[in-house]
Amino acid sequence: MTLFAFIFVLISGLLTLNIYFPVFRVRRLLTASFGFGWLGGELALQLVILQGLIGAVLVAGGSFSGLVGLIGIFALFASWAGLLNIHYQGMALGPVVEAALTKGLGANYSQAITSDLASTLQQNPDIPSLLLPFKLDKTGINITTDIDYGHHGLKLDLYRPEGDLSSAPVLMHIHGGAWMYGDKKGQALPLMHYLAKLGWVCCSVSYRLSPKASHPDHIVDCKAALAWIKANIGDYGGDPNFIAVTGGSAGGHLSSLVALTPNDPQFQPGFEGADTTVQAAVPFYGVFDWTDADQLQPSDLLKTLLEGTVVKQPLEAVPEVYSAASPLHRITPEAPPMMVIHGTHDSLVPVALAAEFSRKLKTISNKPVVYLEVPRAQHAFDIFASPRSEHTKLGVARFLTHRYSVYLERMDA
């Protein structure tokens, strides 16, 4: 076996092993483990095809000669079998999603969805979307970008169905990126495009980023965006009385904090009287506890980030600030219905934190709580179309449509 073939087999095997056994504790390897695990796990089938083509070329060129070469070929097949297993686990996620919805909303939850809305819901992913994961179908969608929402020059984008629209349900999306990176254009696009085609108005908002911004700037901006949406979304066909909020990672933290701190003047300086209640929340892989009270963080990465860049004060010096910023410590009986989503193999934010957040929600909140652990999923698994992200997207749509149907029934009562 040639040196190149050996390196190819080694890299292929390590990529597969990293998906099954991501790094959680070694800080220097966390980011790399996440990145390779994220792409490899969500593009497992495409990775098998690519590696298969490379392997075929190497075999044809005689790079796998002798006993060692034969062992290398068997190692490749074992690696590909592992990747195919990851792919098929994603394809089989539908019943897992449905079980989570049934457990959180009740066995007969689908009967509460109005018939006209239920008829539009998709049950299984589109094969073309899975084959072309980065291609977004924009047909039937009206996209308006960079609308100034009147707060520090920040802007939002709107995704709406084409044609006349009146009193449509609204989704507010808050992007992730460790409170430092990212923007309103690059995340949750599959979900927002899908909901727009179902008749929703989706708003993706920007907020000030650290290190220039410091907590609570991020949450204040999100609250200001929500206040603007409530005051103005009717002009774009949305219903200001039904707004759900979602986001991933830092956006998962901010969306859940928005949901759990309605009308909190601490986070609404200058617009204390604005209504910032929401009717539902869907945080993805959120950072729910800045204090790490349950010691669930496997490394000091979050603490270093918060103390040095986001809050810019040590936890020990201002514990009340960290606690007030932690959704885990802001749960009340009046918390809105929530669907909490987290991958079991998240390298950056421990899934145990989502489990504890959901457990506490179910204990305290009077509203339904859906908790979905996505098997083998890494952080940011929903960024583009994959078997896991598509099944999850369809599940989120069923959850939100259920909550909207309950809202409509109450309005008609």
C-alpha positions, 0 to 999 in steps of 0.5 A: 500500500502506498503512503498516499493510500495509507493517509487516505485510509487513516483520514477516512477512519478518523473522520468516521470515528470523530462522528461517533466519538466527538471530543468533549473535554480537550479544549484545543480539539473541540472546534475541529471535532465539531467542524468535521463531525458536523459536516461528516455526520450531516453529509455522510452519504455524500462523504461515502460517495466521494471517498468511494470514488477516490478509493476506486481510483487508488485501487485502479492505480495499484495503491492497495497492493499486498496484504497491507493493501487488503487490510486497508480496503477492509478498513475503508469498507468498515469506515463507510459502513459506519457512515452509512449507519449514520445516514440511515439513522438520520433517515429513520429520525421521523418516528423519534421526532413524532414520539417527542411531539406526542410525549410533549403535546399529547397522543392526540395532538394532531387532532388539534391541528385545524384540517386546512393547516394539517393538509399542508404539513409535509411528513417526510423529507424531499429527496431532492433536498437531501441530494442537493443539501445546499440548494434552497428552493425560493419559489413562492417566497417573497424575501425582503432584506435589511429592514431597519427596525429602529434600534442602533441601525440594526436590521432584519430580513423577512420571508413571506409567501407570495401574494396577499397575506393577512394575519399570518403567524409569525416566526422570529429567528435569532442567529447563533455564533457565540454572541460574536459571529454570524448574521441574520442571513446564514442560519435557519434558512431551510426552516424559514423557507418551509414555513414561509411556503406554509403561510408564515411570516418569518423575521430573521433579526440581527443584534450587536456582537461582542467583543464590541457589544457586552451583555445585555446588549444582545438580549436588549437588541432582540427585545427591541426587534420583537417590539418592532415586529409586534408594532409593524408586522401587520403591514407585512401580513403578519399577526402581531398576536401570534409570534414564536421565537427560535434560534440556535446556539447563542440564538438558542440562548437568546430565543429562550431568554426572550421567551422567559423574560416577557416585559422584563424592564431590565432587558428593555431600557427605553422601551419598558412599556413594550409588549415582548411576550411570545406564544411559543419558543423553539431553541436549538442547542442553546446555552441555557445556563451561564452559571454552570450551576450543575457543572455540566460544562465539560471544559472551561470554554464557555466560562472563558468566552463569557468572562473575557468577551461577552459579559467581561466580568468574572462569574464570581464577581457578578453571579447575579448577572450570570444567573439573570442571563440564564434561561435555566434560572428564569423559568416560571409557571407562565413560560410559553410552550417550548420545543427544545432541540439538541443533538446527542453528540454536540461537542460545543454545548452539552446535551445534558444541559438541554435535558436539565433545562427541559426537565425543569421546564416540565416541572415548573411550566404550565404549558406544553414542553417538547424535548427532542434529542437528535441521535448522533447530531452535532452542533449546528446540524440544522444549517442545511438540508440533511436527513436529521435537519429535514426531519427536525424541520418538519417536526418543528413545523408540526409543533408550531402549527399545533400551537397556532391551531390552539391559538386560533381555536381560542380566538374563535371561542 
